[in-house]
Amino acid sequence: MDRSIRIWFIAATLLVIICSVRSTMAAEPPADLCSLLPAAEVSKALGRTYDSPQKSVAPRPYANTAQGTDCNYLAKGSKLWFRAYVDPSPSAAAELFAKLSKFFGQPTPVTGVGDEAYFDGQHALHVRKGKVRFYLNLDPVDSVSATEKQLKDLASRVNAQL
């Protein structure tokens, strides 16, 4: 009896450790944030051929905050702007997300995407998942409902990797 309890305890401990390691690994975004949204996925979702993203550094929104990454995808007559930031913690990301939402007009909340999300007045999508904040903006907006659906689909693809 004593041996079976010891074996069960060891098995339970290993299971907890394995789950913790997997959870930690899944929470870390890739070093190349543009890899969260490959050009092939963008092309498929938006129905036209987009080039690989042009990458650049996104400015810090405030002093002592993280720099981000801008990924600009170009197609004939269209541009998708994907901007992403990795903050030190989910709470820091949530605080910045709330603070920055005041700069983009009246936000329209979006459900089912990340931990929190909204469309701004220009129909760009702002999303926070864990410690990652990102922004998707498609130009031009031909149809508001179609564009918002496409951006939600792209955001879901990004979220699946975070």
Contacts in CASP RR format, 6 or more apart in sequence:
PFRMAT RR
TARGET T0000
AUTHOR 0000-0000-0000
METHOD contacts of the structure
MODEL  1
MDRSIRIWFIAATLLVIICSVRSTMAAEPPADLCSLLPAAEVSKALGRTY
DSPQKSVAPRPYANTAQGTDCNYLAKGSKLWFRAYVDPSPSAAAELFAKL
SKFFGQPTPVTGVGDEAYFDGQHALHVRKGKVRFYLNLDPVDSVSATEKQ
LKDLASRVNAQL
26 162 0 8 1.000
27 130 0 8 1.000
27 131 0 8 1.000
27 162 0 8 1.000
29 36 0 8 1.000
29 84 0 8 1.000
29 86 0 8 1.000
29 132 0 8 1.000
29 161 0 8 1.000
29 162 0 8 1.000
30 36 0 8 1.000
30 161 0 8 1.000
32 55 0 8 1.000
32 69 0 8 1.000
33 68 0 8 1.000
33 69 0 8 1.000
33 71 0 8 1.000
33 84 0 8 1.000
33 86 0 8 1.000
33 134 0 8 1.000
34 53 0 8 1.000
34 55 0 8 1.000
34 69 0 8 1.000
34 71 0 8 1.000
34 82 0 8 1.000
36 82 0 8 1.000
36 84 0 8 1.000
36 134 0 8 1.000
36 158 0 8 1.000
36 161 0 8 1.000
36 162 0 8 1.000
37 53 0 8 1.000
37 71 0 8 1.000
37 73 0 8 1.000
37 82 0 8 1.000
37 154 0 8 1.000
37 157 0 8 1.000
37 158 0 8 1.000
39 50 0 8 1.000
39 51 0 8 1.000
39 52 0 8 1.000
39 53 0 8 1.000
39 73 0 8 1.000
41 154 0 8 1.000
41 157 0 8 1.000
42 50 0 8 1.000
42 73 0 8 1.000
42 80 0 8 1.000
42 154 0 8 1.000
43 49 0 8 1.000
43 50 0 8 1.000
43 75 0 8 1.000
45 150 0 8 1.000
45 153 0 8 1.000
45 154 0 8 1.000
45 157 0 8 1.000
46 75 0 8 1.000
46 78 0 8 1.000
46 80 0 8 1.000
46 138 0 8 1.000
46 150 0 8 1.000
46 154 0 8 1.000
48 75 0 8 1.000
48 76 0 8 1.000
48 78 0 8 1.000
49 75 0 8 1.000
50 73 0 8 1.000
50 74 0 8 1.000
50 75 0 8 1.000
50 78 0 8 1.000
50 80 0 8 1.000
51 73 0 8 1.000
51 74 0 8 1.000
51 75 0 8 1.000
52 73 0 8 1.000
53 71 0 8 1.000
53 72 0 8 1.000
53 73 0 8 1.000
53 82 0 8 1.000
54 71 0 8 1.000
54 72 0 8 1.000
54 73 0 8 1.000
54 74 0 8 1.000
55 69 0 8 1.000
55 70 0 8 1.000
55 71 0 8 1.000
56 69 0 8 1.000
56 70 0 8 1.000
56 72 0 8 1.000
57 67 0 8 1.000
57 68 0 8 1.000
57 69 0 8 1.000
57 70 0 8 1.000
58 67 0 8 1.000
58 68 0 8 1.000
58 69 0 8 1.000
58 70 0 8 1.000
58 83 0 8 1.000
58 84 0 8 1.000
58 85 0 8 1.000
59 67 0 8 1.000
59 68 0 8 1.000
60 66 0 8 1.000
60 67 0 8 1.000
60 68 0 8 1.000
61 85 0 8 1.000
61 96 0 8 1.000
61 100 0 8 1.000
62 96 0 8 1.000
62 99 0 8 1.000
65 85 0 8 1.000
65 87 0 8 1.000
65 96 0 8 1.000
66 85 0 8 1.000
66 86 0 8 1.000
66 87 0 8 1.000
66 88 0 8 1.000
67 85 0 8 1.000
68 83 0 8 1.000
68 84 0 8 1.000
68 85 0 8 1.000
68 86 0 8 1.000
69 83 0 8 1.000
69 84 0 8 1.000
69 85 0 8 1.000
70 81 0 8 1.000
70 82 0 8 1.000
70 83 0 8 1.000
71 81 0 8 1.000
71 82 0 8 1.000
71 83 0 8 1.000
71 84 0 8 1.000
72 79 0 8 1.000
72 80 0 8 1.000
72 81 0 8 1.000
72 82 0 8 1.000
73 79 0 8 1.000
73 80 0 8 1.000
73 81 0 8 1.000
73 82 0 8 1.000
77 140 0 8 1.000
78 138 0 8 1.000
78 139 0 8 1.000
78 140 0 8 1.000
79 138 0 8 1.000
79 139 0 8 1.000
80 136 0 8 1.000
80 137 0 8 1.000
80 138 0 8 1.000
80 139 0 8 1.000
80 154 0 8 1.000
81 124 0 8 1.000
81 135 0 8 1.000
81 136 0 8 1.000
81 137 0 8 1.000
81 138 0 8 1.000
81 139 0 8 1.000
82 134 0 8 1.000
82 135 0 8 1.000
82 136 0 8 1.000
82 154 0 8 1.000
82 158 0 8 1.000
83 134 0 8 1.000
83 135 0 8 1.000
84 132 0 8 1.000
84 133 0 8 1.000
84 134 0 8 1.000
84 135 0 8 1.000
84 158 0 8 1.000
85 93 0 8 1.000
85 96 0 8 1.000
85 132 0 8 1.000
85 133 0 8 1.000
85 134 0 8 1.000
86 131 0 8 1.000
86 132 0 8 1.000
87 93 0 8 1.000
87 96 0 8 1.000
87 131 0 8 1.000
87 132 0 8 1.000
87 133 0 8 1.000
88 131 0 8 1.000
89 131 0 8 1.000
90 115 0 8 1.000
90 130 0 8 1.000
90 131 0 8 1.000
92 131 0 8 1.000
93 128 0 8 1.000
93 130 0 8 1.000
93 131 0 8 1.000
93 132 0 8 1.000
93 133 0 8 1.000
94 115 0 8 1.000
94 116 0 8 1.000
94 128 0 8 1.000
94 130 0 8 1.000
96 133 0 8 1.000
97 116 0 8 1.000
97 126 0 8 1.000
97 128 0 8 1.000
97 133 0 8 1.000
100 126 0 8 1.000
100 133 0 8 1.000
101 107 0 8 1.000
101 118 0 8 1.000
101 126 0 8 1.000
104 120 0 8 1.000
104 121 0 8 1.000
104 122 0 8 1.000
104 124 0 8 1.000
104 126 0 8 1.000
105 120 0 8 1.000
105 121 0 8 1.000
106 121 0 8 1.000
107 118 0 8 1.000
107 119 0 8 1.000
107 120 0 8 1.000
107 121 0 8 1.000
107 126 0 8 1.000
108 118 0 8 1.000
108 119 0 8 1.000
108 120 0 8 1.000
108 121 0 8 1.000
109 116 0 8 1.000
109 117 0 8 1.000
109 118 0 8 1.000
110 117 0 8 1.000
110 118 0 8 1.000
110 119 0 8 1.000
110 125 0 8 1.000
110 127 0 8 1.000
110 152 0 8 1.000
111 117 0 8 1.000
113 125 0 8 1.000
113 127 0 8 1.000
113 152 0 8 1.000
113 155 0 8 1.000
113 156 0 8 1.000
113 159 0 8 1.000
114 127 0 8 1.000
114 128 0 8 1.000
114 129 0 8 1.000
114 130 0 8 1.000
114 155 0 8 1.000
114 159 0 8 1.000
115 128 0 8 1.000
115 129 0 8 1.000
115 130 0 8 1.000
116 127 0 8 1.000
116 128 0 8 1.000
117 125 0 8 1.000
117 126 0 8 1.000
117 127 0 8 1.000
117 128 0 8 1.000
117 155 0 8 1.000
118 125 0 8 1.000
118 126 0 8 1.000
119 125 0 8 1.000
119 126 0 8 1.000
119 148 0 8 1.000
119 151 0 8 1.000
120 126 0 8 1.000
122 137 0 8 1.000
122 141 0 8 1.000
123 138 0 8 1.000
123 141 0 8 1.000
123 144 0 8 1.000
123 147 0 8 1.000
123 148 0 8 1.000
123 151 0 8 1.000
124 135 0 8 1.000
124 136 0 8 1.000
124 137 0 8 1.000
124 138 0 8 1.000
124 151 0 8 1.000
125 135 0 8 1.000
125 136 0 8 1.000
125 137 0 8 1.000
125 148 0 8 1.000
125 151 0 8 1.000
125 152 0 8 1.000
125 155 0 8 1.000
126 133 0 8 1.000
126 134 0 8 1.000
126 135 0 8 1.000
127 133 0 8 1.000
127 134 0 8 1.000
127 135 0 8 1.000
127 136 0 8 1.000
127 155 0 8 1.000
127 158 0 8 1.000
127 159 0 8 1.000
128 134 0 8 1.000
129 158 0 8 1.000
129 159 0 8 1.000
129 162 0 8 1.000
130 162 0 8 1.000
132 162 0 8 1.000
134 155 0 8 1.000
134 158 0 8 1.000
136 151 0 8 1.000
136 154 0 8 1.000
136 155 0 8 1.000
138 147 0 8 1.000
138 150 0 8 1.000
138 151 0 8 1.000
141 147 0 8 1.000
END
